[in-house]
Amino acid sequence: MSRSIVIGLAVLAGAASIASPAVADTAATTTAAATSTAAKVVYGFAWADGPHTLRITPLKPRLVKAGGVLTYRLSPIKGAKEQRIDYSGADFRRVTSACDLKETEGVVKLDGKGLGRTRCKDSDLAFVLGLGPAPVRISMGPKVLVQEFLAPTHKQRTTLGTVKRVNDGTVEFRTGGKSVKLGYTFLSFHRVTRRCGDRWLANRVNVSRAGLGTKTCDQASFTRALKTAGKPVRVKVYYDALRGDLTEAWEVAVK
């Protein structure tokens, strides 16, 4: 995955994403702080949310060793609310050996708490967020401190439901009476239409027997199509609920 940092040499069982913030607090102290909307320290997956702004929903961290490398396993915090944070001028620390790398390339720079230690700038954080959801630890004080950390991939789900456009990179997905906000950066979109740029469900010539789209398009086509829908529409999706990451979507032909 181009938006994740891959830990090579079988250090982890799969791809590992990155991004984070570090401070000298213990994980227990951080977890307690993260349960408050006024938390000084937050762990979670950060998403770009405008110039010098990110959004993040606090998660509970657990520091473990995977293949001898410190990594964080994250889990939901009941009642945690999404936060928007201005990271202008932030002190950003990466797990990569250089600030402009997309992946670790086999070299991981971590401190004793499993947090990134390569010093970078807020512009480098903007670059990382442009790659997709980034697991980060954020300490909010006189100066925002953000450090990447390594987090294993999570089990993704495939299910049917409806999506409603939030903005050009975010949707609200609803299934089984529950909804979740999902972002997307590199999305594979399968259409029932003749062309990728057609309106939602127009010209249904690429439909499987199950009523799913078979024409492969990209996230730009998904964004344009949702704008033409103007209301929640039926889809089949492949997503990671913890990261809030939508990676694949199928247009569903409604009979």
C-alpha positions as a Markdown table, in Angstrom:
| # | Residue | x | y | z |
|---|---|---|---|---|
| 1 | Met | 0.0 | 0.0 | 0.0 |
| 2 | Ser | 1.5 | 3.3 | -1.1 |
| 3 | Arg | -0.2 | 5.2 | 1.8 |
| 4 | Ser | 1.3 | 2.9 | 4.5 |
| 5 | Ile | 4.8 | 2.2 | 5.7 |
| 6 | Val | 5.8 | -1.4 | 5.2 |
| 7 | Ile | 7.9 | -3.1 | 7.8 |
| 8 | Gly | 10.1 | -5.4 | 5.8 |
| 9 | Leu | 12.1 | -8.5 | 6.7 |
| 10 | Ala | 9.0 | -10.2 | 8.3 |
| 11 | Val | 9.2 | -7.8 | 11.2 |
| 12 | Leu | 5.4 | -7.6 | 11.2 |
| 13 | Ala | 2.9 | -10.1 | 9.8 |
| 14 | Gly | 1.8 | -7.5 | 7.2 |
| 15 | Ala | 2.1 | -4.0 | 6.1 |
| 16 | Ala | 2.5 | -1.4 | 8.7 |
| 17 | Ser | 1.2 | 2.2 | 8.5 |
| 18 | Ile | 2.9 | 5.1 | 10.1 |
| 19 | Ala | 2.6 | 8.5 | 11.7 |
| 20 | Ser | 2.7 | 9.7 | 15.2 |
| 21 | Pro | 3.6 | 12.0 | 18.2 |
| 22 | Ala | 5.8 | 11.3 | 21.1 |
| 23 | Val | 6.2 | 12.4 | 24.7 |
| 24 | Ala | 7.6 | 10.8 | 27.9 |
| 25 | Asp | 4.3 | 9.8 | 29.4 |
| 26 | Thr | 3.4 | 6.2 | 30.1 |
| 27 | Ala | 0.8 | 4.4 | 27.9 |
| 28 | Ala | -1.5 | 4.2 | 31.0 |
| 29 | Thr | -1.3 | 7.9 | 31.5 |
| 30 | Thr | -1.9 | 8.5 | 27.8 |
| 31 | Thr | -4.9 | 6.2 | 27.7 |
| 32 | Ala | -6.5 | 8.0 | 30.6 |
| 33 | Ala | -6.0 | 11.3 | 29.0 |
| 34 | Ala | -7.3 | 10.1 | 25.6 |
| 35 | Thr | -10.7 | 9.3 | 27.1 |
| 36 | Ser | -11.3 | 13.0 | 27.6 |
| 37 | Thr | -12.3 | 15.4 | 24.8 |
| 38 | Ala | -9.9 | 17.8 | 26.5 |
| 39 | Ala | -7.1 | 15.3 | 26.4 |
| 40 | Lys | -3.5 | 16.5 | 26.3 |
| 41 | Val | -2.4 | 13.3 | 24.5 |
| 42 | Val | -4.2 | 11.4 | 21.8 |
| 43 | Tyr | -3.4 | 8.2 | 20.0 |
| 44 | Gly | -5.2 | 7.3 | 16.8 |
| 45 | Phe | -5.3 | 7.4 | 13.0 |
| 46 | Ala | -4.9 | 11.0 | 11.6 |
| 47 | Trp | -6.6 | 12.2 | 8.4 |
| 48 | Ala | -6.0 | 15.4 | 6.6 |
| 49 | Asp | -8.8 | 17.8 | 7.1 |
| 50 | Gly | -7.9 | 21.0 | 5.4 |
| 51 | Pro | -4.7 | 23.2 | 5.4 |
| 52 | His | -2.6 | 22.5 | 8.5 |
| 53 | Thr | -5.5 | 20.6 | 10.1 |
| 54 | Leu | -6.1 | 16.9 | 10.8 |
| 55 | Arg | -8.9 | 15.0 | 12.3 |
| 56 | Ile | -8.5 | 12.1 | 14.7 |
| 57 | Thr | -10.6 | 9.9 | 16.9 |
| 58 | Pro | -8.8 | 8.9 | 20.1 |
| 59 | Leu | -8.0 | 5.2 | 20.4 |
| 60 | Lys | -6.5 | 3.1 | 23.3 |
| 61 | Pro | -2.9 | 2.2 | 22.7 |
| 62 | Arg | -1.1 | -1.0 | 23.8 |
| 63 | Leu | 2.7 | -1.2 | 23.2 |
| 64 | Val | 3.9 | -4.7 | 22.1 |
| 65 | Lys | 6.8 | -6.2 | 20.3 |
| 66 | Ala | 6.3 | -7.8 | 16.9 |
| 67 | Gly | 9.3 | -9.6 | 15.5 |
| 68 | Gly | 11.5 | -7.7 | 18.0 |
| 69 | Val | 10.1 | -4.3 | 16.9 |
| 70 | Leu | 8.0 | -2.0 | 19.1 |
| 71 | Thr | 4.6 | -1.5 | 17.7 |
| 72 | Tyr | 1.2 | -0.2 | 18.9 |
| 73 | Arg | -2.1 | -2.1 | 18.8 |
| 74 | Leu | -5.0 | 0.3 | 19.0 |
| 75 | Ser | -8.5 | -0.4 | 20.1 |
| 76 | Pro | -11.7 | 1.8 | 20.4 |
| 77 | Ile | -12.5 | 4.0 | 23.4 |
| 78 | Lys | -16.2 | 4.0 | 24.2 |
| 79 | Gly | -17.7 | 7.4 | 23.7 |
| 80 | Ala | -14.5 | 8.9 | 22.1 |
| 81 | Lys | -15.3 | 11.9 | 19.8 |
| 82 | Glu | -13.5 | 12.9 | 16.7 |
| 83 | Gln | -11.2 | 15.9 | 17.2 |
| 84 | Arg | -9.8 | 18.5 | 14.8 |
| 85 | Ile | -6.3 | 19.7 | 15.5 |
| 86 | Asp | -4.3 | 22.5 | 14.0 |
| 87 | Tyr | -0.8 | 21.3 | 13.5 |
| 88 | Ser | 0.7 | 24.6 | 12.2 |
| 89 | Gly | 4.3 | 24.7 | 13.4 |
| 90 | Ala | 4.1 | 21.3 | 14.9 |
| 91 | Asp | 7.2 | 19.3 | 16.0 |
| 92 | Phe | 6.9 | 16.2 | 13.8 |
| 93 | Arg | 8.9 | 13.0 | 14.4 |
| 94 | Arg | 9.0 | 10.2 | 11.8 |
| 95 | Val | 9.8 | 6.5 | 12.0 |
| 96 | Thr | 11.5 | 6.7 | 8.7 |
| 97 | Ser | 15.2 | 7.6 | 8.2 |
| 98 | Ala | 14.3 | 10.7 | 6.2 |
| 99 | Cys | 11.3 | 13.1 | 6.2 |
| 100 | Asp | 10.3 | 12.7 | 2.6 |
| 101 | Leu | 10.0 | 8.9 | 2.4 |
| 102 | Lys | 6.7 | 7.1 | 1.8 |
| 103 | Glu | 8.0 | 3.9 | 3.4 |
| 104 | Thr | 10.6 | 2.9 | 6.0 |
| 105 | Glu | 12.6 | 1.1 | 3.2 |
| 106 | Gly | 13.8 | -1.4 | 5.9 |
| 107 | Val | 15.2 | 1.3 | 8.3 |
| 108 | Val | 13.0 | 2.2 | 11.3 |
| 109 | Lys | 13.9 | 5.0 | 13.7 |
| 110 | Leu | 12.1 | 4.5 | 17.0 |
| 111 | Asp | 12.8 | 5.6 | 20.6 |
| 112 | Gly | 12.4 | 3.4 | 23.7 |
| 113 | Lys | 8.7 | 3.9 | 23.6 |
| 114 | Gly | 8.2 | 2.9 | 20.0 |
| 115 | Leu | 7.8 | 6.4 | 18.8 |
| 116 | Gly | 9.3 | 8.1 | 15.8 |
| 117 | Arg | 12.5 | 10.0 | 16.4 |
| 118 | Thr | 13.5 | 11.6 | 13.0 |
| 119 | Arg | 12.9 | 15.3 | 13.4 |
| 120 | Cys | 10.7 | 16.8 | 10.6 |
| 121 | Lys | 8.5 | 19.8 | 10.0 |
| 122 | Asp | 4.7 | 20.4 | 9.8 |
| 123 | Ser | 5.0 | 20.4 | 6.0 |
| 124 | Asp | 6.3 | 16.8 | 6.2 |
| 125 | Leu | 3.3 | 15.9 | 8.3 |
| 126 | Ala | 1.1 | 17.3 | 5.5 |
| 127 | Phe | 3.0 | 15.1 | 3.1 |
| 128 | Val | 2.4 | 12.0 | 5.3 |
| 129 | Leu | -1.3 | 12.7 | 5.7 |
| 130 | Gly | -1.6 | 12.9 | 1.9 |
| 131 | Leu | -0.6 | 9.3 | 1.8 |
| 132 | Gly | -3.6 | 8.2 | 3.8 |
| 133 | Pro | -4.5 | 7.5 | 7.5 |
| 134 | Ala | -1.4 | 7.8 | 9.7 |
| 135 | Pro | -1.2 | 6.2 | 13.2 |
| 136 | Val | 0.0 | 9.0 | 15.4 |
| 137 | Arg | 0.5 | 10.1 | 19.0 |
| 138 | Ile | -0.2 | 13.8 | 19.5 |
| 139 | Ser | 0.8 | 15.8 | 22.5 |
| 140 | Met | -1.0 | 19.1 | 22.7 |
| 141 | Gly | 0.8 | 21.8 | 24.7 |
| 142 | Pro | 2.5 | 25.2 | 23.9 |
| 143 | Lys | 3.7 | 23.5 | 20.8 |
| 144 | Val | 2.0 | 20.5 | 19.2 |
| 145 | Leu | 4.2 | 17.4 | 19.2 |
| 146 | Val | 3.4 | 14.7 | 16.7 |
| 147 | Gln | 5.3 | 11.4 | 16.3 |
| 148 | Glu | 4.7 | 8.5 | 14.0 |
| 149 | Phe | 4.6 | 5.0 | 15.3 |
| 150 | Leu | 4.2 | 1.5 | 13.8 |
| 151 | Ala | 0.8 | -0.1 | 13.8 |
| 152 | Pro | -0.2 | -3.5 | 12.3 |
| 153 | Thr | -2.8 | -3.7 | 9.6 |
| 154 | His | -6.3 | -4.6 | 10.8 |
| 155 | Lys | -8.9 | -7.0 | 9.5 |
| 156 | Gln | -11.0 | -5.3 | 6.9 |
| 157 | Arg | -14.7 | -5.9 | 6.3 |
| 158 | Thr | -16.8 | -6.4 | 3.2 |
| 159 | Thr | -20.4 | -5.6 | 3.5 |
| 160 | Leu | -23.5 | -4.0 | 1.8 |
| 161 | Gly | -24.9 | -0.7 | 2.9 |
| 162 | Thr | -25.4 | 2.9 | 1.9 |
| 163 | Val | -22.9 | 5.8 | 1.5 |
| 164 | Lys | -23.6 | 9.5 | 1.7 |
| 165 | Arg | -21.0 | 12.1 | 0.7 |
| 166 | Val | -19.4 | 14.2 | 3.4 |
| 167 | Asn | -16.7 | 15.9 | 1.3 |
| 168 | Asp | -14.4 | 15.0 | -1.6 |
| 169 | Gly | -12.5 | 12.5 | 0.5 |
| 170 | Thr | -15.0 | 11.3 | 3.1 |
| 171 | Val | -18.3 | 9.4 | 3.2 |
| 172 | Glu | -20.7 | 8.3 | 5.9 |
| 173 | Phe | -21.3 | 4.6 | 5.5 |
| 174 | Arg | -24.4 | 3.1 | 7.1 |
| 175 | Thr | -25.2 | -0.6 | 7.6 |
| 176 | Gly | -27.3 | -2.5 | 10.1 |
| 177 | Gly | -28.6 | 0.6 | 11.7 |
| 178 | Lys | -25.1 | 1.9 | 12.4 |
| 179 | Ser | -23.0 | 4.5 | 10.7 |
| 180 | Val | -19.2 | 5.1 | 10.4 |
| 181 | Lys | -17.2 | 7.9 | 8.8 |
| 182 | Leu | -14.8 | 6.6 | 6.2 |
| 183 | Gly | -12.1 | 8.4 | 4.4 |
| 184 | Tyr | -10.5 | 7.4 | 1.1 |
| 185 | Thr | -7.2 | 8.2 | -0.6 |
| 186 | Phe | -6.5 | 5.4 | -3.0 |
| 187 | Leu | -9.9 | 3.8 | -3.8 |
| 188 | Ser | -10.8 | 1.1 | -6.3 |
| 189 | Phe | -14.3 | 1.8 | -7.5 |
| 190 | His | -16.3 | -0.7 | -9.6 |
| 191 | Arg | -19.1 | 0.7 | -11.7 |
| 192 | Val | -22.2 | -0.6 | -13.3 |
| 193 | Thr | -22.0 | 2.2 | -15.9 |
| 194 | Arg | -20.5 | 2.3 | -19.4 |
| 195 | Arg | -18.0 | 5.0 | -18.5 |
| 196 | Cys | -16.2 | 5.9 | -15.3 |
| 197 | Gly | -17.5 | 9.5 | -15.5 |
| 198 | Asp | -21.2 | 8.6 | -15.8 |
| 199 | Arg | -23.8 | 9.7 | -13.3 |
| 200 | Trp | -24.6 | 7.2 | -10.5 |
| 201 | Leu | -26.3 | 4.1 | -11.9 |
| 202 | Ala | -26.5 | 5.5 | -15.4 |
| 203 | Asn | -26.1 | 3.3 | -18.5 |
| 204 | Arg | -26.1 | 0.0 | -16.6 |
| 205 | Val | -24.1 | -2.2 | -18.9 |
| 206 | Asn | -21.4 | -3.5 | -16.6 |
| 207 | Val | -23.3 | -5.5 | -14.0 |
| 208 | Ser | -22.6 | -8.9 | -12.5 |
| 209 | Arg | -25.3 | -11.4 | -11.8 |
| 210 | Ala | -25.2 | -10.2 | -8.1 |
| 211 | Gly | -26.0 | -6.7 | -9.3 |
| 212 | Leu | -22.5 | -5.3 | -8.6 |
| 213 | Gly | -20.4 | -3.1 | -10.9 |
| 214 | Thr | -17.7 | -4.7 | -12.9 |
| 215 | Lys | -16.0 | -1.7 | -14.5 |
| 216 | Thr | -13.0 | -0.7 | -12.5 |
| 217 | Cys | -12.5 | 3.1 | -11.9 |
| 218 | Asp | -10.7 | 5.3 | -9.4 |
| 219 | Gln | -11.5 | 7.5 | -6.4 |
| 220 | Ala | -11.9 | 10.6 | -8.6 |
| 221 | Ser | -14.8 | 8.8 | -10.4 |
| 222 | Phe | -16.2 | 7.8 | -7.0 |
| 223 | Thr | -16.2 | 11.4 | -5.8 |
| 224 | Arg | -17.8 | 12.7 | -9.0 |
| 225 | Ala | -20.5 | 10.0 | -9.0 |
| 226 | Leu | -21.5 | 10.7 | -5.4 |
| 227 | Lys | -21.9 | 14.3 | -6.2 |
| 228 | Thr | -24.4 | 13.3 | -9.0 |
| 229 | Ala | -26.3 | 11.1 | -6.6 |
| 230 | Gly | -27.2 | 13.8 | -4.1 |
| 231 | Lys | -28.5 | 11.3 | -1.6 |
| 232 | Pro | -27.4 | 8.0 | 0.2 |
| 233 | Val | -26.8 | 5.3 | -2.4 |
| 234 | Arg | -26.4 | 1.5 | -2.1 |
| 235 | Val | -22.9 | 0.1 | -2.3 |
| 236 | Lys | -20.8 | -2.8 | -1.3 |
| 237 | Val | -17.6 | -1.7 | 0.5 |
| 238 | Tyr | -14.3 | -3.1 | 1.7 |
| 239 | Tyr | -13.1 | -1.1 | 4.6 |
| 240 | Asp | -11.1 | -0.9 | 7.9 |
| 241 | Ala | -13.4 | 0.4 | 10.6 |
| 242 | Leu | -10.7 | 1.2 | 13.1 |
| 243 | Arg | -8.7 | 3.3 | 10.7 |
| 244 | Gly | -11.8 | 4.7 | 9.1 |
| 245 | Asp | -10.3 | 3.7 | 5.7 |
| 246 | Leu | -12.4 | 2.9 | 2.6 |
| 247 | Thr | -10.3 | 1.0 | 0.1 |
| 248 | Glu | -12.8 | -0.5 | -2.4 |
| 249 | Ala | -16.4 | 0.1 | -3.4 |
| 250 | Trp | -18.9 | -1.4 | -5.8 |
| 251 | Glu | -21.9 | 0.4 | -7.3 |
| 252 | Val | -25.0 | -1.7 | -6.7 |
| 253 | Ala | -27.7 | -1.8 | -9.4 |
| 254 | Val | -31.0 | -1.2 | -7.8 |
| 255 | Lys | -33.9 | -3.0 | -9.5 |
